[in-house]
Amino acid sequence: MPRDDLDIRPIAPDDAGEVLTLQRAAFVQEALIYGTPHMPPLTQTLDEITAELGENLGCVALRGSRIVGAVRARQDGSLLLIGRLAIAPDQQGGGIGTALLDAVERRGMDAGATVAELFTGSLSEANLRLYQRQGYAESERVPGDGGIEQVFLRKPLR
């Protein structure tokens, strides 16, 4: 899919309803990989997302008026913590994730962040490939249930 018709803008609390719908649709695949629907992106409420978006460096990707991708980020000192990258299932594989990561990293740098960090589960091979293609390197693995690990990755921003 061409990225030239993709608009990226900062995420806002008014986006919460559409972001919730997008997030749930996108994370169903992850739930199937991990064999559980009890993942935070699938159980998060509209009120929780609305509150989270109040002070967030995240971005949304739009095709026309439809939000087709979203990512959240917040700054902790010089660290940009990136999370909940979600792409509409019918839009995956078209570069939206890459475009959103680039945009959120720029917002982080503008706010003074020098390093970006994100994480994914050890079974999320497509996510790991995307993050590594974007210059992220594994920094830590945290053991979880059933032998599944949380994989943390970092990237210098400057």
C-alpha positions in Angstrom: 0.0 0.0 0.0 1.3 3.5 -0.8 2.4 5.6 2.2 1.9 8.9 0.2 -1.8 9.0 1.2 -0.9 8.5 4.9 -1.2 11.4 7.3 0.5 11.3 10.7 -0.3 13.6 13.5 0.0 13.7 17.3 -2.4 11.5 19.2 -5.1 13.3 21.3 -7.6 12.3 24.0 -10.4 12.8 21.4 -8.9 9.8 19.5 -9.5 7.4 22.4 -12.6 5.6 21.1 -11.1 4.9 17.7 -7.7 4.0 19.2 -9.4 1.5 21.5 -11.2 -0.1 18.6 -8.0 -0.2 16.5 -5.9 -1.5 19.4 -8.3 -4.4 20.1 -8.5 -5.3 16.4 -4.7 -5.2 16.1 -3.9 -7.1 19.3 -6.2 -10.1 18.5 -3.4 -11.6 16.5 -1.0 -11.2 19.5 -3.6 -12.9 21.7 -3.8 -15.9 19.3 0.1 -16.1 19.3 0.2 -16.1 23.1 -3.0 -18.1 23.7 -4.7 -15.6 25.9 -7.2 -12.8 25.5 -6.1 -11.3 28.9 -3.5 -9.0 27.5 -3.4 -5.3 28.7 -4.1 -3.9 25.1 -7.3 -6.0 25.0 -8.5 -5.3 28.5 -7.7 -1.6 28.7 -10.8 0.6 29.1 -11.9 3.7 27.2 -11.4 5.8 30.4 -7.9 4.4 30.8 -6.9 5.2 27.2 -8.5 8.7 27.4 -6.5 9.5 30.6 -3.3 8.1 29.0 -3.7 10.2 25.9 -3.8 13.4 27.9 0.0 13.8 28.1 1.3 11.6 25.4 4.0 12.0 22.7 2.3 9.3 20.6 1.0 9.6 17.0 -1.8 8.3 14.9 -1.7 7.5 11.2 -4.7 8.3 9.1 -6.0 7.4 5.6 -8.6 9.9 4.9 -10.5 10.3 8.2 -9.8 6.7 9.4 -7.2 6.0 12.0 -5.3 3.1 10.6 -2.4 3.1 13.1 -1.4 4.4 16.5 1.5 4.4 18.8 1.9 5.8 22.3 5.0 7.3 24.0 5.9 9.1 27.1 9.2 10.6 28.2 11.0 9.6 31.3 14.1 11.9 31.6 16.1 11.3 28.5 14.3 8.0 27.7 11.4 7.8 25.3 9.1 4.9 26.3 7.2 3.7 23.3 4.2 1.3 23.5 1.1 0.0 22.0 2.0 0.2 18.4 -1.1 -0.9 16.6 -1.9 -1.2 12.9 -5.3 -2.0 11.5 -5.2 -5.7 10.4 -6.2 -4.8 6.8 -3.4 -2.2 6.7 -0.5 -4.2 8.1 2.6 -4.7 6.0 2.4 -1.4 4.2 4.9 0.6 6.2 2.6 2.3 8.7 4.5 0.9 11.7 7.7 2.2 10.3 6.2 5.6 9.6 4.7 5.8 13.1 8.0 4.8 14.8 9.8 7.5 12.8 7.3 10.1 13.8 7.2 9.3 17.4 11.0 9.2 17.6 11.1 12.7 16.1 8.6 13.9 18.7 10.7 12.3 21.4 13.9 14.0 20.1 12.1 17.3 20.0 11.2 16.8 23.7 14.8 16.1 24.6 14.9 12.3 24.6 18.1 10.7 23.6 17.2 7.0 23.7 14.0 5.2 22.8 12.8 1.9 24.4 10.0 -0.5 23.6 9.2 -4.1 24.4 7.3 -7.0 22.9 6.8 -10.6 23.7 9.4 -13.2 22.7 6.9 -15.0 20.4 6.1 -11.8 18.4 8.6 -12.4 15.6 7.1 -9.9 13.2 7.4 -7.2 15.8 11.0 -8.1 16.6 11.9 -8.0 12.9 10.3 -4.5 12.5 12.0 -3.1 15.6 15.4 -4.5 14.6 15.0 -3.1 11.0 14.3 0.3 12.6 17.6 0.1 14.5 16.5 -1.2 17.9 18.8 -3.6 19.6 17.8 -6.0 22.4 18.8 -4.7 25.8 17.1 -7.1 28.2 14.9 -10.2 28.5 12.5 -10.6 31.4 11.2 -14.1 32.1 7.4 -14.5 32.1 4.8 -17.2 32.3 5.2 -20.4 30.3 8.7 -19.6 29.2 7.6 -16.5 27.3 9.9 -13.5 27.8 9.4 -9.8 27.5 12.0 -8.5 25.1 13.2 -4.9 25.7 14.9 -3.1 22.9 16.6 0.3 22.8 17.7 2.7 20.1 19.8 5.9 20.4 18.0 8.9 19.0 20.8 11.3 18.5 
